[in-house]
Amino acid sequence: MKILFVSEYYTPHIGGVEVVFKNLAERLVKQGHECHLVTCRLPKTQKEEEINGVKVHRISVPYRGARYWFSFLAIPKVIGLARRADIIHTTTYNAVFPAWLAARLTGTKSLVTVHEVWGDLWLKLGSGNSLMAHLHRFIEKILVRLPFDAAVCVSNYTLGCLKGFGIKEDRLKVIHNGIDNNVFSPPTDNEKKSRKDLDLPEDAFIYMYYGRPGVSKGVEYLVMAAPLILKRIPEAKLLLILAHDPHNRYSYITGLIRSMRLQESVILLDPLPLEKLVDYIGASDCVVIPSISEGFGFSAAEACAMGKPVVASNAASLPEVVSGEFVLVKPEDPHGIAEGVEKVYKDEVERSEKKVFSWDENVAQYLEVYKKILTDR
């Protein structure tokens, strides 16, 4: 089978969509399928390259507004590759239009993976420009309604959002994202890195967040909770492993830490290689996911797979993803986060059977969707 993926960003860019398409495409290649992927060209990347068997075609776009330019500048390349593909597979948001147009013009079967739907959240979490927030909400409604042959949702939460837009459920299928359970697994005594090796205080209660500081991630509420946590747990330290993108959000979070004079109680690190990240998760006492919205929630699933207690917002897909030992708290509530962390400290968590999210299962389900839409007439 020849599959053409269209995604505005791809590795080395960091994000949930990139993780999904990288794992899916590379595993499909290992099974003997041919995979091409069209994406934005990032600094220090080649225009055409092969990564672990996936043929990557990068479109040069202006730096400012790169993802928006991609929606139009990628069209010729996507159409050319679509003529030789059996399936076009794209994802929301800015890759949807060129993929849909190419499918219409070439008659190629197509599907879209919808990771997250904001709806009215655009008005709340937008840039502060009311006109742009309404415009983004309007465009989102158009894009998710485009008539692909199939639409995959990464959670039941996302499925519910699309049904709320009036999309018929018979067009939709839920395929949860996977995680690498060989990497994100409870460390054995031999695998555990000491806090001393990681430059972490050995006698502290470490609660951590890792990922992007995007506007929907709620990191500021976690920072605001830090002084409240210190009152409850004087030896507490917040470990933030924070990406710099988006830069304005990174600057806002780091500025908040300085203005609240939290430098002594916050350990701030840049993104780490996967093996090192796993060491820090293993050395922490709990992981906090303060998101306002999540289509899936990789950090939550990964931390739970490692057997770490998780404090997560009772919002969007997070109640669907967390398992093991966890505490659900009200979103956008520093006091609730502080109480949740204290519950972990006191071992007053909820407990459930661990949920397993597998890439093998993810790929198998996508192959079923591909085969179905290729045989449907």
C-alpha positions as CSV (number, residue, x, y, z in Angstrom):
1,M,0.0,0.0,0.0
2,K,1.2,3.5,-0.8
3,I,0.3,6.1,1.9
4,L,0.8,9.8,1.5
5,F,0.8,11.7,4.9
6,V,0.3,15.4,5.0
7,S,1.2,17.2,8.2
8,E,2.2,20.8,8.7
9,Y,5.0,19.8,11.0
10,Y,7.1,16.7,11.4
11,T,10.2,15.6,13.3
12,P,12.4,17.3,14.5
13,H,9.6,19.6,15.5
14,I,8.1,18.5,18.8
15,G,4.4,17.9,19.2
16,G,1.7,15.2,19.6
17,V,0.8,15.1,15.9
18,E,4.4,14.6,15.0
19,V,4.7,11.7,17.4
20,V,1.6,10.1,16.0
21,F,2.6,10.3,12.3
22,K,6.2,9.4,13.0
23,N,5.3,6.2,14.8
24,L,2.5,5.3,12.4
25,A,4.5,5.9,9.2
26,E,7.7,4.2,10.4
27,R,5.8,1.1,11.6
28,L,3.9,0.9,8.3
29,V,7.2,1.0,6.4
30,K,8.5,-1.9,8.6
31,Q,5.4,-3.8,7.5
32,G,6.3,-3.3,3.8
33,H,4.1,-0.3,3.0
34,E,5.5,2.8,1.1
35,C,5.1,6.0,3.0
36,H,5.7,9.6,1.8
37,L,5.1,12.7,4.0
38,V,4.7,16.3,3.0
39,T,5.5,18.9,5.7
40,C,7.0,22.4,6.4
41,R,10.7,22.7,5.9
42,L,12.3,23.6,9.2
43,P,15.7,25.3,9.7
44,K,18.7,22.9,9.2
45,T,16.5,20.3,7.5
46,Q,16.8,19.0,3.9
47,K,14.2,19.6,1.3
48,E,14.0,15.9,0.5
49,E,15.2,13.2,2.9
50,E,14.4,9.7,4.1
51,I,13.9,9.1,7.8
52,N,13.7,5.5,9.0
53,G,12.3,4.5,5.6
54,V,9.7,7.4,5.4
55,K,10.3,9.6,2.4
56,V,9.9,13.2,3.7
57,H,9.2,16.1,1.3
58,R,9.6,19.5,3.0
59,I,7.9,22.6,1.6
60,S,9.9,25.9,2.0
61,V,7.6,28.5,3.7
62,P,8.1,31.9,5.1
63,Y,9.2,31.7,8.8
64,R,6.4,33.9,10.0
65,G,3.0,32.1,9.8
66,A,4.7,29.0,8.4
67,R,1.8,26.7,9.1
68,Y,-0.7,29.0,7.3
69,W,1.5,29.4,4.3
70,F,1.8,25.6,4.2
71,S,-1.9,25.2,3.5
72,F,-1.4,26.8,0.1
73,L,2.3,26.3,-0.9
74,A,2.0,22.5,-0.3
75,I,-0.8,22.0,-2.8
76,P,1.3,21.3,-6.0
77,K,3.5,18.8,-4.2
78,V,0.6,17.0,-2.5
79,I,-1.3,16.7,-5.8
80,G,1.7,15.3,-7.5
81,L,2.3,12.7,-4.9
82,A,-1.4,11.9,-4.5
83,R,-1.5,10.7,-8.1
84,R,0.7,7.8,-7.1
85,A,-0.8,7.1,-3.7
86,D,-3.5,4.7,-2.6
87,I,-4.4,6.7,0.5
88,I,-4.0,10.3,1.6
89,H,-3.8,10.6,5.4
90,T,-3.8,14.1,7.0
91,T,-4.5,15.8,10.3
92,T,-6.0,19.0,11.6
93,Y,-5.5,21.8,11.1
94,N,-3.4,23.5,8.4
95,A,-2.6,20.3,6.5
96,V,-6.3,19.5,5.9
97,F,-7.0,21.8,3.0
98,P,-4.2,20.7,0.6
99,A,-4.9,17.0,1.4
100,W,-8.6,17.3,0.8
101,L,-8.1,19.3,-2.4
102,A,-5.6,16.8,-3.7
103,A,-8.0,13.9,-2.9
104,R,-10.8,15.7,-4.8
105,L,-8.7,16.4,-7.8
106,T,-7.1,13.0,-8.1
107,G,-9.9,10.8,-6.9
108,T,-7.6,9.3,-4.2
109,K,-9.2,8.0,-1.0
110,S,-8.5,10.1,2.0
111,L,-8.9,10.3,5.8
112,V,-8.2,12.9,8.5
113,T,-7.1,12.3,12.1
114,V,-8.7,14.9,14.4
115,H,-6.6,15.4,17.5
116,E,-8.4,18.2,19.2
117,V,-11.4,20.4,18.7
118,W,-11.5,23.8,20.5
119,G,-14.9,25.1,19.5
120,D,-15.8,28.0,21.9
121,L,-12.4,27.6,23.6
122,W,-11.1,29.7,20.7
123,L,-12.9,32.7,22.2
124,K,-11.4,32.0,25.6
125,L,-7.9,30.9,24.8
126,G,-7.3,32.9,21.6
127,S,-4.7,35.6,21.1
128,G,-6.8,38.2,22.8
129,N,-8.0,39.4,19.4
130,S,-11.8,38.7,19.3
131,L,-12.0,38.9,15.6
132,M,-9.2,36.4,15.1
133,A,-10.7,34.1,17.7
134,H,-14.0,34.1,15.9
135,L,-12.3,33.5,12.6
136,H,-10.3,30.5,13.9
137,R,-13.5,29.0,15.4
138,F,-15.3,29.5,12.0
139,I,-12.4,27.9,10.1
140,E,-12.2,25.0,12.4
141,K,-15.9,24.2,11.8
142,I,-15.3,24.3,8.1
143,L,-12.2,22.1,8.2
144,V,-13.7,19.3,10.4
145,R,-16.7,19.1,8.2
146,L,-14.8,18.6,4.9
147,P,-16.0,15.3,3.4
148,F,-13.1,12.9,3.8
149,D,-13.8,9.2,3.3
150,A,-13.2,8.7,7.0
151,A,-12.4,10.7,10.1
152,V,-10.4,9.2,13.0
153,C,-10.6,10.8,16.6
154,V,-7.8,10.2,19.1
155,S,-10.3,10.0,22.0
156,N,-13.9,9.6,22.8
157,Y,-13.8,13.2,24.0
158,T,-12.8,14.4,20.5
159,L,-15.5,12.2,19.0
160,G,-18.1,13.9,21.2
161,C,-16.8,17.3,20.1
162,L,-17.3,16.4,16.4
163,K,-20.7,15.0,17.0
164,G,-21.5,18.4,18.6
165,F,-20.6,19.9,15.3
166,G,-23.3,17.8,13.7
167,I,-21.0,15.3,12.1
168,K,-22.6,11.9,11.8
169,E,-21.1,9.2,14.0
170,D,-21.0,6.6,11.2
171,R,-18.2,8.7,9.6
172,L,-16.1,8.7,12.8
173,K,-13.9,6.1,14.5
174,V,-11.9,6.4,17.7
175,I,-8.3,5.2,17.6
176,H,-6.4,6.1,20.7
177,N,-2.8,7.2,20.3
178,G,-0.1,4.8,21.4
179,I,2.9,5.1,23.6
180,D,6.1,3.1,23.7
181,N,5.4,0.8,26.6
182,N,9.0,-0.6,26.4
183,V,10.3,2.9,27.2
184,F,7.6,4.2,29.5
185,S,7.5,1.4,31.9
186,P,8.0,1.3,35.7
187,P,11.7,1.4,36.3
188,T,13.3,-1.5,38.2
189,D,15.7,-0.9,41.0
190,N,18.6,-1.4,38.6
191,E,17.1,1.1,36.2
192,K,16.4,3.8,38.7
193,K,18.7,6.8,38.5
194,S,19.4,8.4,41.8
195,R,18.4,12.0,42.2
196,K,22.0,12.8,42.9
197,D,22.9,11.6,39.4
198,L,20.2,13.9,38.0
199,D,21.1,16.9,40.1
200,L,17.8,16.8,42.0
201,P,17.5,17.3,45.7
202,E,17.4,13.9,47.3
203,D,15.2,14.8,50.3
204,A,12.6,16.9,48.3
205,F,9.1,16.0,47.2
206,I,9.4,16.4,43.4
207,Y,6.3,17.2,41.4
208,M,6.9,17.7,37.7
209,Y,5.5,18.9,34.3
210,Y,7.1,18.2,31.0
211,G,6.0,19.4,27.5
212,R,5.1,22.5,25.6
213,P,3.8,25.7,27.4
214,G,1.0,26.2,24.9
215,V,-2.0,28.3,25.9
216,S,-4.2,25.2,26.4
217,K,-1.7,23.4,28.7
218,G,-2.4,25.4,31.8
219,V,1.2,25.6,33.0
220,E,0.7,29.0,34.5
221,Y,-1.9,27.6,36.9
222,L,0.7,25.0,38.0
223,V,3.3,27.8,38.7
224,M,0.6,29.7,40.6
225,A,0.0,26.6,42.7
226,A,3.7,26.3,43.7
227,P,3.5,28.7,46.7
228,L,0.4,27.0,47.9
229,I,2.1,23.6,47.6
230,L,5.1,24.9,49.6
231,K,2.8,25.8,52.5
232,R,1.5,22.2,52.5
233,I,4.8,20.5,51.7
234,P,7.8,22.7,52.7
235,E,10.3,20.3,51.0
236,A,8.4,20.4,47.7
237,K,10.2,21.3,44.4
238,L,8.5,21.8,41.0
239,L,10.5,20.3,38.1
240,L,9.5,22.0,34.8
241,I,11.0,20.4,31.6
242,L,9.7,23.0,29.2
243,A,9.9,23.5,25.5
244,H,10.7,27.0,24.2
245,D,7.9,26.8,21.6
246,P,5.7,28.8,21.5
247,H,8.4,31.4,22.6
248,N,5.9,34.0,23.9
249,R,4.4,31.4,26.2
250,Y,7.8,30.2,27.4
251,S,8.7,33.8,28.2
252,Y,5.4,34.3,30.0
253,I,5.9,31.2,32.2
254,T,9.5,32.0,33.0
255,G,8.6,35.6,33.7
256,L,5.8,34.4,36.1
257,I,8.4,32.3,38.0
258,R,10.6,35.3,38.4
259,S,7.8,37.7,39.4
260,M,6.5,35.3,42.0
261,R,10.1,34.8,43.3
262,L,9.9,31.0,42.9
263,Q,13.4,30.5,41.5
264,E,14.5,28.5,44.7
265,S,11.5,26.1,44.5
266,V,11.3,25.6,40.7
267,I,13.9,23.5,38.7
268,L,13.6,24.6,35.1
269,L,15.1,22.4,32.4
270,D,15.1,22.5,28.6
271,P,13.6,19.5,26.7
272,L,15.7,16.3,27.1
273,P,16.5,13.2,25.1
274,L,13.9,10.5,25.6
275,E,16.1,8.3,27.8
276,K,17.0,11.2,30.1
277,L,13.3,12.4,30.3
278,V,12.3,8.9,31.4
279,D,15.0,9.0,34.2
280,Y,13.5,12.3,35.5
281,I,9.9,11.0,35.4
282,G,11.1,7.9,37.3
283,A,12.9,10.1,39.9
284,S,9.8,12.3,40.5
285,D,7.1,11.7,43.1
286,C,4.2,12.7,40.8
287,V,3.5,14.2,37.4
288,V,1.0,17.1,37.0
289,I,-1.1,17.7,33.9
290,P,-2.8,21.0,34.3
291,S,-4.3,21.2,30.8
292,I,-7.4,23.2,30.0
293,S,-7.9,21.1,26.8
294,E,-6.3,17.8,25.5
295,G,-7.2,15.8,22.5
296,F,-5.4,12.8,24.0
297,G,-2.7,13.6,26.6
298,F,0.6,11.9,25.9
299,S,2.2,13.0,29.2
300,A,-0.6,11.7,31.2
301,A,-0.6,8.3,29.4
302,E,3.2,8.0,29.7
303,A,3.4,8.9,33.4
304,C,0.6,6.4,34.2
305,A,2.4,3.7,32.2
306,M,5.5,4.3,34.3
307,G,3.4,3.8,37.5
308,K,3.7,7.5,38.6
309,P,0.9,9.1,40.5
310,V,-0.7,11.8,38.2
311,V,-2.5,15.0,39.2
312,A,-4.6,15.9,36.1
313,S,-7.3,18.4,35.2
314,N,-10.8,16.9,35.1
315,A,-11.1,18.3,31.6
316,A,-11.3,17.1,28.0
317,S,-9.8,13.6,27.4
318,L,-7.7,13.4,30.6
319,P,-10.2,11.4,32.6
320,E,-10.4,9.0,29.7
321,V,-6.6,8.5,29.6
322,V,-5.4,8.5,33.3
323,S,-5.3,5.3,35.3
324,G,-3.3,3.6,38.0
325,E,-2.9,6.2,40.8
326,F,-4.3,9.6,40.1
327,V,-6.1,12.7,41.3
328,L,-8.5,14.7,39.1
329,V,-8.8,18.4,39.9
330,K,-10.7,21.4,38.6
331,P,-9.0,23.0,35.6
332,E,-7.6,26.5,35.9
333,D,-7.5,26.2,39.6
334,P,-4.2,26.6,41.5
335,H,-5.8,25.8,44.8
336,G,-7.2,22.5,43.3
337,I,-3.8,21.6,41.9
338,A,-2.2,22.2,45.3
339,E,-4.8,20.0,47.0
340,G,-4.2,17.3,44.3
341,V,-0.4,17.3,44.9
342,E,-1.0,17.2,48.6
343,K,-3.3,14.2,48.2
344,V,-0.4,12.4,46.4
345,Y,1.9,13.4,49.2
346,K,-0.5,11.9,51.7
347,D,-1.3,8.8,49.5
348,E,-4.9,9.8,49.2
349,V,-5.1,9.0,45.5
350,E,-7.8,7.3,43.4
351,R,-6.8,3.9,42.1
352,S,-7.9,2.0,39.0
353,E,-6.6,-0.8,36.6
354,K,-3.9,0.5,34.4
355,K,-4.9,1.4,30.8
356,V,-2.7,0.3,28.0
357,F,-2.2,2.4,24.9
358,S,-0.2,0.5,22.3
359,W,1.3,1.6,19.0
360,D,0.9,-1.9,17.6
361,E,-2.9,-1.7,18.2
362,N,-2.9,1.9,16.8
363,V,-1.3,0.8,13.6
364,A,-3.5,-2.3,13.2
365,Q,-6.6,-0.1,13.6
366,Y,-5.5,2.4,11.0
367,L,-4.8,-0.4,8.6
368,E,-8.4,-1.6,9.1
369,V,-9.6,2.0,8.2
370,Y,-7.4,2.2,5.1
371,K,-8.6,-1.2,3.8
372,K,-12.2,-0.3,4.5
373,I,-12.2,3.0,2.6
374,L,-10.3,1.4,-0.3
375,T,-13.0,-1.3,-0.7
376,D,-16.0,1.0,-0.1
377,R,-17.6,2.3,-3.3
